[in-house]
Amino acid sequence: MISLIERFEADNYPIPDRNPLATLRHLIEANEIEYPELITILGSPDAVEQIINGQRSINKSEARSLGAYFRVDASLFT
């Protein structure tokens, strides 16, 4: 019975692939975070610009900072 339920859920309610940038954008919007605050979290204006514009990925240190700030697991950003 459980395997039928799991298969039904997998077929009808798939879990989307994680997207660190989409996660960050959602948290920024949901928490009404402003640009200067992001600079404080990530450490530099260049880092904020490059990450938000999709020019580079979030590194492990930045992921830890974001995780601590938003009180979520840092792995959401990597």
PDB file with one MODEL, atoms N, CA, C and O in Angstrom:
MODEL        1
ATOM      1  N   MET A   1       0.820  -1.197   0.000  1.00  0.00           N
ATOM      2  CA  MET A   1       0.000   0.000   0.000  1.00  0.00           C
ATOM      3  C   MET A   1       0.873   1.274   0.000  1.00  0.00           C
ATOM      4  O   MET A   1       0.606   2.226  -0.733  1.00  0.00           O
ATOM      5  N   ILE A   2       1.899   1.260   0.826  1.00  0.00           N
ATOM      6  CA  ILE A   2       2.766   2.430   0.917  1.00  0.00           C
ATOM      7  C   ILE A   2       3.447   2.702  -0.415  1.00  0.00           C
ATOM      8  O   ILE A   2       3.565   3.855  -0.828  1.00  0.00           O
ATOM      9  N   SER A   3       3.891   1.656  -1.084  1.00  0.00           N
ATOM     10  CA  SER A   3       4.563   1.860  -2.369  1.00  0.00           C
ATOM     11  C   SER A   3       3.615   2.442  -3.406  1.00  0.00           C
ATOM     12  O   SER A   3       4.043   3.211  -4.266  1.00  0.00           O
ATOM     13  N   LEU A   4       2.342   2.093  -3.341  1.00  0.00           N
ATOM     14  CA  LEU A   4       1.353   2.678  -4.255  1.00  0.00           C
ATOM     15  C   LEU A   4       1.184   4.170  -3.986  1.00  0.00           C
ATOM     16  O   LEU A   4       1.095   4.974  -4.914  1.00  0.00           O
ATOM     17  N   ILE A   5       1.142   4.520  -2.724  1.00  0.00           N
ATOM     18  CA  ILE A   5       1.001   5.933  -2.350  1.00  0.00           C
ATOM     19  C   ILE A   5       2.239   6.717  -2.786  1.00  0.00           C
ATOM     20  O   ILE A   5       2.122   7.809  -3.342  1.00  0.00           O
ATOM     21  N   GLU A   6       3.421   6.158  -2.533  1.00  0.00           N
ATOM     22  CA  GLU A   6       4.654   6.832  -2.940  1.00  0.00           C
ATOM     23  C   GLU A   6       4.716   7.025  -4.443  1.00  0.00           C
ATOM     24  O   GLU A   6       5.122   8.087  -4.916  1.00  0.00           O
ATOM     25  N   ARG A   7       4.319   6.018  -5.195  1.00  0.00           N
ATOM     26  CA  ARG A   7       4.334   6.132  -6.654  1.00  0.00           C
ATOM     27  C   ARG A   7       3.323   7.177  -7.120  1.00  0.00           C
ATOM     28  O   ARG A   7       3.615   7.968  -8.017  1.00  0.00           O
ATOM     29  N   PHE A   8       2.126   7.184  -6.509  1.00  0.00           N
ATOM     30  CA  PHE A   8       1.108   8.173  -6.850  1.00  0.00           C
ATOM     31  C   PHE A   8       1.634   9.586  -6.597  1.00  0.00           C
ATOM     32  O   PHE A   8       1.496  10.468  -7.445  1.00  0.00           O
ATOM     33  N   GLU A   9       2.238   9.794  -5.426  1.00  0.00           N
ATOM     34  CA  GLU A   9       2.767  11.120  -5.093  1.00  0.00           C
ATOM     35  C   GLU A   9       3.894  11.524  -6.040  1.00  0.00           C
ATOM     36  O   GLU A   9       3.963  12.677  -6.466  1.00  0.00           O
ATOM     37  N   ALA A  10       4.763  10.596  -6.365  1.00  0.00           N
ATOM     38  CA  ALA A  10       5.868  10.899  -7.280  1.00  0.00           C
ATOM     39  C   ALA A  10       5.358  11.269  -8.664  1.00  0.00           C
ATOM     40  O   ALA A  10       5.906  12.159  -9.314  1.00  0.00           O
ATOM     41  N   ASP A  11       4.309  10.587  -9.115  1.00  0.00           N
ATOM     42  CA  ASP A  11       3.743  10.861 -10.436  1.00  0.00           C
ATOM     43  C   ASP A  11       2.940  12.148 -10.477  1.00  0.00           C
ATOM     44  O   ASP A  11       2.969  12.867 -11.475  1.00  0.00           O
ATOM     45  N   ASN A  12       2.225  12.443  -9.402  1.00  0.00           N
ATOM     46  CA  ASN A  12       1.287  13.562  -9.409  1.00  0.00           C
ATOM     47  C   ASN A  12       1.769  14.808  -8.678  1.00  0.00           C
ATOM     48  O   ASN A  12       1.266  15.904  -8.925  1.00  0.00           O
ATOM     49  N   TYR A  13       2.724  14.654  -7.796  1.00  0.00           N
ATOM     50  CA  TYR A  13       3.233  15.780  -7.018  1.00  0.00           C
ATOM     51  C   TYR A  13       4.759  15.745  -6.973  1.00  0.00           C
ATOM     52  O   TYR A  13       5.347  15.628  -5.898  1.00  0.00           O
ATOM     53  N   PRO A  14       5.400  15.847  -8.135  1.00  0.00           N
ATOM     54  CA  PRO A  14       6.866  15.763  -8.141  1.00  0.00           C
ATOM     55  C   PRO A  14       7.487  16.949  -7.413  1.00  0.00           C
ATOM     56  O   PRO A  14       6.973  18.066  -7.450  1.00  0.00           O
ATOM     57  N   ILE A  15       8.592  16.677  -6.760  1.00  0.00           N
ATOM     58  CA  ILE A  15       9.339  17.732  -6.081  1.00  0.00           C
ATOM     59  C   ILE A  15      10.261  18.373  -7.118  1.00  0.00           C
ATOM     60  O   ILE A  15      11.092  17.689  -7.715  1.00  0.00           O
ATOM     61  N   PRO A  16      10.119  19.677  -7.331  1.00  0.00           N
ATOM     62  CA  PRO A  16      10.959  20.334  -8.339  1.00  0.00           C
ATOM     63  C   PRO A  16      12.425  20.351  -7.918  1.00  0.00           C
ATOM     64  O   PRO A  16      12.746  20.297  -6.731  1.00  0.00           O
ATOM     65  N   ASP A  17      13.304  20.428  -8.908  1.00  0.00           N
ATOM     66  CA  ASP A  17      14.728  20.546  -8.620  1.00  0.00           C
ATOM     67  C   ASP A  17      14.973  21.835  -7.854  1.00  0.00           C
ATOM     68  O   ASP A  17      14.329  22.856  -8.097  1.00  0.00           O
ATOM     69  N   ARG A  18      15.913  21.767  -6.929  1.00  0.00           N
ATOM     70  CA  ARG A  18      16.254  22.972  -6.172  1.00  0.00           C
ATOM     71  C   ARG A  18      16.989  23.956  -7.067  1.00  0.00           C
ATOM     72  O   ARG A  18      17.799  23.576  -7.913  1.00  0.00           O
ATOM     73  N   ASN A  19      16.692  25.201  -6.860  1.00  0.00           N
ATOM     74  CA  ASN A  19      17.374  26.266  -7.574  1.00  0.00           C
ATOM     75  C   ASN A  19      17.814  27.290  -6.528  1.00  0.00           C
ATOM     76  O   ASN A  19      16.987  28.058  -6.037  1.00  0.00           O
ATOM     77  N   PRO A  20      19.101  27.313  -6.179  1.00  0.00           N
ATOM     78  CA  PRO A  20      19.570  28.210  -5.125  1.00  0.00           C
ATOM     79  C   PRO A  20      19.228  29.684  -5.361  1.00  0.00           C
ATOM     80  O   PRO A  20      18.873  30.393  -4.419  1.00  0.00           O
ATOM     81  N   LEU A  21      19.330  30.145  -6.601  1.00  0.00           N
ATOM     82  CA  LEU A  21      19.028  31.547  -6.881  1.00  0.00           C
ATOM     83  C   LEU A  21      17.541  31.829  -6.696  1.00  0.00           C
ATOM     84  O   LEU A  21      17.174  32.867  -6.146  1.00  0.00           O
ATOM     85  N   ALA A  22      16.685  30.922  -7.145  1.00  0.00           N
ATOM     86  CA  ALA A  22      15.241  31.095  -6.954  1.00  0.00           C
ATOM     87  C   ALA A  22      14.896  31.091  -5.468  1.00  0.00           C
ATOM     88  O   ALA A  22      14.041  31.855  -5.019  1.00  0.00           O
ATOM     89  N   THR A  23      15.565  30.230  -4.714  1.00  0.00           N
ATOM     90  CA  THR A  23      15.349  30.186  -3.266  1.00  0.00           C
ATOM     91  C   THR A  23      15.743  31.514  -2.637  1.00  0.00           C
ATOM     92  O   THR A  23      15.001  32.065  -1.823  1.00  0.00           O
ATOM     93  N   LEU A  24      16.909  32.028  -3.013  1.00  0.00           N
ATOM     94  CA  LEU A  24      17.368  33.306  -2.474  1.00  0.00           C
ATOM     95  C   LEU A  24      16.412  34.427  -2.848  1.00  0.00           C
ATOM     96  O   LEU A  24      16.041  35.236  -1.998  1.00  0.00           O
ATOM     97  N   ARG A  25      16.018  34.481  -4.092  1.00  0.00           N
ATOM     98  CA  ARG A  25      15.087  35.535  -4.525  1.00  0.00           C
ATOM     99  C   ARG A  25      13.770  35.465  -3.755  1.00  0.00           C
ATOM    100  O   ARG A  25      13.218  36.494  -3.367  1.00  0.00           O
ATOM    101  N   HIS A  26      13.273  34.257  -3.537  1.00  0.00           N
ATOM    102  CA  HIS A  26      12.028  34.095  -2.771  1.00  0.00           C
ATOM    103  C   HIS A  26      12.205  34.621  -1.346  1.00  0.00           C
ATOM    104  O   HIS A  26      11.357  35.359  -0.846  1.00  0.00           O
ATOM    105  N   LEU A  27      13.292  34.247  -0.702  1.00  0.00           N
ATOM    106  CA  LEU A  27      13.521  34.690   0.673  1.00  0.00           C
ATOM    107  C   LEU A  27      13.726  36.197   0.756  1.00  0.00           C
ATOM    108  O   LEU A  27      13.285  36.833   1.714  1.00  0.00           O
ATOM    109  N   ILE A  28      14.392  36.769  -0.239  1.00  0.00           N
ATOM    110  CA  ILE A  28      14.577  38.224  -0.278  1.00  0.00           C
ATOM    111  C   ILE A  28      13.221  38.914  -0.358  1.00  0.00           C
ATOM    112  O   ILE A  28      12.948  39.860   0.381  1.00  0.00           O
ATOM    113  N   GLU A  29      12.380  38.432  -1.261  1.00  0.00           N
ATOM    114  CA  GLU A  29      11.061  39.041  -1.436  1.00  0.00           C
ATOM    115  C   GLU A  29      10.174  38.816  -0.216  1.00  0.00           C
ATOM    116  O   GLU A  29       9.524  39.748   0.259  1.00  0.00           O
ATOM    117  N   ALA A  30      10.143  37.596   0.289  1.00  0.00           N
ATOM    118  CA  ALA A  30       9.275  37.265   1.420  1.00  0.00           C
ATOM    119  C   ALA A  30       9.650  38.043   2.678  1.00  0.00           C
ATOM    120  O   ALA A  30       8.792  38.361   3.501  1.00  0.00           O
ATOM    121  N   ASN A  31      10.935  38.346   2.817  1.00  0.00           N
ATOM    122  CA  ASN A  31      11.411  39.058   4.004  1.00  0.00           C
ATOM    123  C   ASN A  31      11.667  40.538   3.754  1.00  0.00           C
ATOM    124  O   ASN A  31      12.157  41.250   4.630  1.00  0.00           O
ATOM    125  N   GLU A  32      11.330  40.992   2.547  1.00  0.00           N
ATOM    126  CA  GLU A  32      11.488  42.401   2.167  1.00  0.00           C
ATOM    127  C   GLU A  32      12.912  42.905   2.443  1.00  0.00           C
ATOM    128  O   GLU A  32      13.111  43.960   3.046  1.00  0.00           O
ATOM    129  N   ILE A  33      13.886  42.126   1.989  1.00  0.00           N
ATOM    130  CA  ILE A  33      15.289  42.473   2.190  1.00  0.00           C
ATOM    131  C   ILE A  33      15.703  43.501   1.141  1.00  0.00           C
ATOM    132  O   ILE A  33      15.407  43.346  -0.044  1.00  0.00           O
ATOM    133  N   GLU A  34      16.379  44.536   1.580  1.00  0.00           N
ATOM    134  CA  GLU A  34      16.863  45.592   0.698  1.00  0.00           C
ATOM    135  C   GLU A  34      18.325  45.330   0.310  1.00  0.00           C
ATOM    136  O   GLU A  34      19.041  44.594   0.988  1.00  0.00           O
ATOM    137  N   TYR A  35      18.739  45.940  -0.778  1.00  0.00           N
ATOM    138  CA  TYR A  35      20.092  45.780  -1.319  1.00  0.00           C
ATOM    139  C   TYR A  35      21.186  46.002  -0.270  1.00  0.00           C
ATOM    140  O   TYR A  35      22.093  45.175  -0.170  1.00  0.00           O
ATOM    141  N   PRO A  36      21.139  47.085   0.515  1.00  0.00           N
ATOM    142  CA  PRO A  36      22.207  47.296   1.507  1.00  0.00           C
ATOM    143  C   PRO A  36      22.308  46.151   2.524  1.00  0.00           C
ATOM    144  O   PRO A  36      23.400  45.812   2.981  1.00  0.00           O
ATOM    145  N   GLU A  37      21.178  45.572   2.866  1.00  0.00           N
ATOM    146  CA  GLU A  37      21.189  44.459   3.813  1.00  0.00           C
ATOM    147  C   GLU A  37      21.854  43.223   3.197  1.00  0.00           C
ATOM    148  O   GLU A  37      22.566  42.488   3.881  1.00  0.00           O
ATOM    149  N   LEU A  38      21.618  43.004   1.906  1.00  0.00           N
ATOM    150  CA  LEU A  38      22.272  41.891   1.209  1.00  0.00           C
ATOM    151  C   LEU A  38      23.784  42.071   1.182  1.00  0.00           C
ATOM    152  O   LEU A  38      24.533  41.102   1.312  1.00  0.00           O
ATOM    153  N   ILE A  39      24.226  43.306   1.014  1.00  0.00           N
ATOM    154  CA  ILE A  39      25.666  43.577   1.023  1.00  0.00           C
ATOM    155  C   ILE A  39      26.251  43.193   2.382  1.00  0.00           C
ATOM    156  O   ILE A  39      27.330  42.605   2.454  1.00  0.00           O
ATOM    157  N   THR A  40      25.545  43.523   3.444  1.00  0.00           N
ATOM    158  CA  THR A  40      25.999  43.166   4.783  1.00  0.00           C
ATOM    159  C   THR A  40      26.082  41.651   4.949  1.00  0.00           C
ATOM    160  O   THR A  40      27.028  41.141   5.550  1.00  0.00           O
ATOM    161  N   ILE A  41      25.098  40.936   4.421  1.00  0.00           N
ATOM    162  CA  ILE A  41      25.063  39.474   4.546  1.00  0.00           C
ATOM    163  C   ILE A  41      26.161  38.824   3.712  1.00  0.00           C
ATOM    164  O   ILE A  41      26.869  37.938   4.192  1.00  0.00           O
ATOM    165  N   LEU A  42      26.301  39.262   2.469  1.00  0.00           N
ATOM    166  CA  LEU A  42      27.220  38.605   1.534  1.00  0.00           C
ATOM    167  C   LEU A  42      28.625  39.203   1.522  1.00  0.00           C
ATOM    168  O   LEU A  42      29.560  38.575   1.028  1.00  0.00           O
ATOM    169  N   GLY A  43      28.778  40.404   2.058  1.00  0.00           N
ATOM    170  CA  GLY A  43      30.115  40.959   2.210  1.00  0.00           C
ATOM    171  C   GLY A  43      30.571  41.980   1.196  1.00  0.00           C
ATOM    172  O   GLY A  43      31.498  42.741   1.473  1.00  0.00           O
ATOM    173  N   SER A  44      29.946  42.023   0.016  1.00  0.00           N
ATOM    174  CA  SER A  44      30.379  43.025  -0.963  1.00  0.00           C
ATOM    175  C   SER A  44      29.287  43.285  -1.994  1.00  0.00           C
ATOM    176  O   SER A  44      28.486  42.403  -2.305  1.00  0.00           O
ATOM    177  N   PRO A  45      29.269  44.518  -2.523  1.00  0.00           N
ATOM    178  CA  PRO A  45      28.297  44.835  -3.573  1.00  0.00           C
ATOM    179  C   PRO A  45      28.498  43.981  -4.821  1.00  0.00           C
ATOM    180  O   PRO A  45      27.531  43.587  -5.473  1.00  0.00           O
ATOM    181  N   ASP A  46      29.766  43.697  -5.150  1.00  0.00           N
ATOM    182  CA  ASP A  46      30.044  42.877  -6.335  1.00  0.00           C
ATOM    183  C   ASP A  46      29.446  41.484  -6.196  1.00  0.00           C
ATOM    184  O   ASP A  46      28.870  40.952  -7.146  1.00  0.00           O
ATOM    185  N   ALA A  47      29.582  40.898  -5.015  1.00  0.00           N
ATOM    186  CA  ALA A  47      29.024  39.561  -4.785  1.00  0.00           C
ATOM    187  C   ALA A  47      27.514  39.576  -4.967  1.00  0.00           C
ATOM    188  O   ALA A  47      26.951  38.689  -5.610  1.00  0.00           O
ATOM    189  N   VAL A  48      26.859  40.583  -4.401  1.00  0.00           N
ATOM    190  CA  VAL A  48      25.402  40.687  -4.520  1.00  0.00           C
ATOM    191  C   VAL A  48      25.002  40.798  -5.985  1.00  0.00           C
ATOM    192  O   VAL A  48      24.121  40.072  -6.445  1.00  0.00           O
ATOM    193  N   GLU A  49      25.638  41.693  -6.713  1.00  0.00           N
ATOM    194  CA  GLU A  49      25.317  41.906  -8.133  1.00  0.00           C
ATOM    195  C   GLU A  49      25.495  40.628  -8.945  1.00  0.00           C
ATOM    196  O   GLU A  49      24.611  40.237  -9.706  1.00  0.00           O
ATOM    197  N   GLN A  50      26.637  39.989  -8.776  1.00  0.00           N
ATOM    198  CA  GLN A  50      26.938  38.796  -9.568  1.00  0.00           C
ATOM    199  C   GLN A  50      25.990  37.648  -9.256  1.00  0.00           C
ATOM    200  O   GLN A  50      25.553  36.941 -10.165  1.00  0.00           O
ATOM    201  N   ILE A  51      25.670  37.459  -7.994  1.00  0.00           N
ATOM    202  CA  ILE A  51      24.771  36.366  -7.612  1.00  0.00           C
ATOM    203  C   ILE A  51      23.356  36.644  -8.097  1.00  0.00           C
ATOM    204  O   ILE A  51      22.741  35.784  -8.728  1.00  0.00           O
ATOM    205  N   ILE A  52      22.839  37.819  -7.816  1.00  0.00           N
ATOM    206  CA  ILE A  52      21.461  38.158  -8.194  1.00  0.00           C
ATOM    207  C   ILE A  52      21.284  38.141  -9.705  1.00  0.00           C
ATOM    208  O   ILE A  52      20.218  37.771 -10.197  1.00  0.00           O
ATOM    209  N   ASN A  53      22.310  38.535 -10.443  1.00  0.00           N
ATOM    210  CA  ASN A  53      22.226  38.543 -11.905  1.00  0.00           C
ATOM    211  C   ASN A  53      22.553  37.190 -12.525  1.00  0.00           C
ATOM    212  O   ASN A  53      22.562  37.048 -13.748  1.00  0.00           O
ATOM    213  N   GLY A  54      22.822  36.192 -11.678  1.00  0.00           N
ATOM    214  CA  GLY A  54      23.094  34.851 -12.181  1.00  0.00           C
ATOM    215  C   GLY A  54      24.445  34.693 -12.846  1.00  0.00           C
ATOM    216  O   GLY A  54      24.660  33.748 -13.605  1.00  0.00           O
ATOM    217  N   GLN A  55      25.367  35.620 -12.566  1.00  0.00           N
ATOM    218  CA  GLN A  55      26.694  35.562 -13.179  1.00  0.00           C
ATOM    219  C   GLN A  55      27.622  34.582 -12.481  1.00  0.00           C
ATOM    220  O   GLN A  55      28.606  34.125 -13.063  1.00  0.00           O
ATOM    221  N   ARG A  56      27.305  34.261 -11.231  1.00  0.00           N
ATOM    222  CA  ARG A  56      28.090  33.262 -10.511  1.00  0.00           C
ATOM    223  C   ARG A  56      27.237  32.611  -9.434  1.00  0.00           C
ATOM    224  O   ARG A  56      26.197  33.135  -9.034  1.00  0.00           O
ATOM    225  N   SER A  57      27.698  31.470  -8.981  1.00  0.00           N
ATOM    226  CA  SER A  57      26.986  30.720  -7.950  1.00  0.00           C
ATOM    227  C   SER A  57      27.321  31.259  -6.564  1.00  0.00           C
ATOM    228  O   SER A  57      28.285  32.003  -6.381  1.00  0.00           O
ATOM    229  N   ILE A  58      26.520  30.873  -5.617  1.00  0.00           N
ATOM    230  CA  ILE A  58      26.759  31.204  -4.216  1.00  0.00           C
ATOM    231  C   ILE A  58      27.824  30.237  -3.693  1.00  0.00           C
ATOM    232  O   ILE A  58      27.684  29.021  -3.831  1.00  0.00           O
ATOM    233  N   ASN A  59      28.890  30.780  -3.093  1.00  0.00           N
ATOM    234  CA  ASN A  59      29.925  29.891  -2.559  1.00  0.00           C
ATOM    235  C   ASN A  59      29.526  29.392  -1.167  1.00  0.00           C
ATOM    236  O   ASN A  59      28.524  29.836  -0.605  1.00  0.00           O
ATOM    237  N   LYS A  60      30.311  28.474  -0.620  1.00  0.00           N
ATOM    238  CA  LYS A  60      29.957  27.845   0.661  1.00  0.00           C
ATOM    239  C   LYS A  60      29.899  28.844   1.808  1.00  0.00           C
ATOM    240  O   LYS A  60      29.016  28.763   2.662  1.00  0.00           O
ATOM    241  N   SER A  61      30.827  29.776   1.830  1.00  0.00           N
ATOM    242  CA  SER A  61      30.844  30.786   2.886  1.00  0.00           C
ATOM    243  C   SER A  61      29.593  31.664   2.817  1.00  0.00           C
ATOM    244  O   SER A  61      28.968  31.954   3.837  1.00  0.00           O
ATOM    245  N   GLU A  62      29.243  32.078   1.610  1.00  0.00           N
ATOM    246  CA  GLU A  62      28.040  32.897   1.418  1.00  0.00           C
ATOM    247  C   GLU A  62      26.791  32.099   1.767  1.00  0.00           C
ATOM    248  O   GLU A  62      25.849  32.635   2.349  1.00  0.00           O
ATOM    249  N   ALA A  63      26.786  30.818   1.411  1.00  0.00           N
ATOM    250  CA  ALA A  63      25.644  29.956   1.735  1.00  0.00           C
ATOM    251  C   ALA A  63      25.461  29.866   3.249  1.00  0.00           C
ATOM    252  O   ALA A  63      24.336  29.907   3.746  1.00  0.00           O
ATOM    253  N   ARG A  64      26.566  29.742   3.977  1.00  0.00           N
ATOM    254  CA  ARG A  64      26.479  29.697   5.445  1.00  0.00           C
ATOM    255  C   ARG A  64      25.936  31.015   5.997  1.00  0.00           C
ATOM    256  O   ARG A  64      25.105  31.013   6.906  1.00  0.00           O
ATOM    257  N   SER A  65      26.400  32.128   5.454  1.00  0.00           N
ATOM    258  CA  SER A  65      25.918  33.441   5.903  1.00  0.00           C
ATOM    259  C   SER A  65      24.432  33.605   5.627  1.00  0.00           C
ATOM    260  O   SER A  65      23.678  34.076   6.479  1.00  0.00           O
ATOM    261  N   LEU A  66      24.020  33.212   4.429  1.00  0.00           N
ATOM    262  CA  LEU A  66      22.601  33.308   4.074  1.00  0.00           C
ATOM    263  C   LEU A  66      21.759  32.377   4.941  1.00  0.00           C
ATOM    264  O   LEU A  66      20.685  32.758   5.408  1.00  0.00           O
ATOM    265  N   GLY A  67      22.246  31.161   5.154  1.00  0.00           N
ATOM    266  CA  GLY A  67      21.525  30.213   5.995  1.00  0.00           C
ATOM    267  C   GLY A  67      21.340  30.741   7.405  1.00  0.00           C
ATOM    268  O   GLY A  67      20.257  30.633   7.980  1.00  0.00           O
ATOM    269  N   ALA A  68      22.399  31.312   7.961  1.00  0.00           N
ATOM    270  CA  ALA A  68      22.316  31.874   9.308  1.00  0.00           C
ATOM    271  C   ALA A  68      21.347  33.049   9.351  1.00  0.00           C
ATOM    272  O   ALA A  68      20.546  33.169  10.278  1.00  0.00           O
ATOM    273  N   TYR A  69      21.424  33.909   8.348  1.00  0.00           N
ATOM    274  CA  TYR A  69      20.556  35.089   8.326  1.00  0.00           C
ATOM    275  C   TYR A  69      19.082  34.701   8.225  1.00  0.00           C
ATOM    276  O   TYR A  69      18.246  35.196   8.981  1.00  0.00           O
ATOM    277  N   PHE A  70      18.774  33.807   7.278  1.00  0.00           N
ATOM    278  CA  PHE A  70      17.379  33.429   7.046  1.00  0.00           C
ATOM    279  C   PHE A  70      16.916  32.274   7.938  1.00  0.00           C
ATOM    280  O   PHE A  70      15.750  31.880   7.901  1.00  0.00           O
ATOM    281  N   ARG A  71      17.841  31.739   8.739  1.00  0.00           N
ATOM    282  CA  ARG A  71      17.543  30.620   9.638  1.00  0.00           C
ATOM    283  C   ARG A  71      17.033  29.398   8.882  1.00  0.00           C
ATOM    284  O   ARG A  71      16.027  28.786   9.238  1.00  0.00           O
ATOM    285  N   VAL A  72      17.766  29.073   7.829  1.00  0.00           N
ATOM    286  CA  VAL A  72      17.478  27.881   7.033  1.00  0.00           C
ATOM    287  C   VAL A  72      18.794  27.135   6.825  1.00  0.00           C
ATOM    288  O   VAL A  72      19.867  27.665   7.112  1.00  0.00           O
ATOM    289  N   ASP A  73      18.704  25.920   6.332  1.00  0.00           N
ATOM    290  CA  ASP A  73      19.903  25.133   6.071  1.00  0.00           C
ATOM    291  C   ASP A  73      20.689  25.747   4.917  1.00  0.00           C
ATOM    292  O   ASP A  73      20.122  26.084   3.878  1.00  0.00           O
ATOM    293  N   ALA A  74      21.980  25.886   5.106  1.00  0.00           N
ATOM    294  CA  ALA A  74      22.847  26.488   4.087  1.00  0.00           C
ATOM    295  C   ALA A  74      22.818  25.721   2.772  1.00  0.00           C
ATOM    296  O   ALA A  74      23.090  26.297   1.718  1.00  0.00           O
ATOM    297  N   SER A  75      22.494  24.440   2.815  1.00  0.00           N
ATOM    298  CA  SER A  75      22.479  23.634   1.587  1.00  0.00           C
ATOM    299  C   SER A  75      21.415  24.098   0.596  1.00  0.00           C
ATOM    300  O   SER A  75      21.471  23.731  -0.578  1.00  0.00           O
ATOM    301  N   LEU A  76      20.457  24.888   1.040  1.00  0.00           N
ATOM    302  CA  LEU A  76      19.452  25.433   0.119  1.00  0.00           C
ATOM    303  C   LEU A  76      20.078  26.368  -0.911  1.00  0.00           C
ATOM    304  O   LEU A  76      19.491  26.618  -1.964  1.00  0.00           O
ATOM    305  N   PHE A  77      21.265  26.881  -0.609  1.00  0.00           N
ATOM    306  CA  PHE A  77      21.902  27.866  -1.476  1.00  0.00           C
ATOM    307  C   PHE A  77      23.057  27.302  -2.297  1.00  0.00           C
ATOM    308  O   PHE A  77      23.733  28.049  -3.004  1.00  0.00           O
ATOM    309  N   THR A  78      23.292  25.994  -2.213  1.00  0.00           N
ATOM    310  CA  THR A  78      24.401  25.394  -2.966  1.00  0.00           C
ATOM    311  C   THR A  78      23.906  24.324  -3.909  1.00  0.00           C
ATOM    312  O   THR A  78      24.702  23.713  -4.622  1.00  0.00           O
TER     313      THR A  78
ENDMDL
END
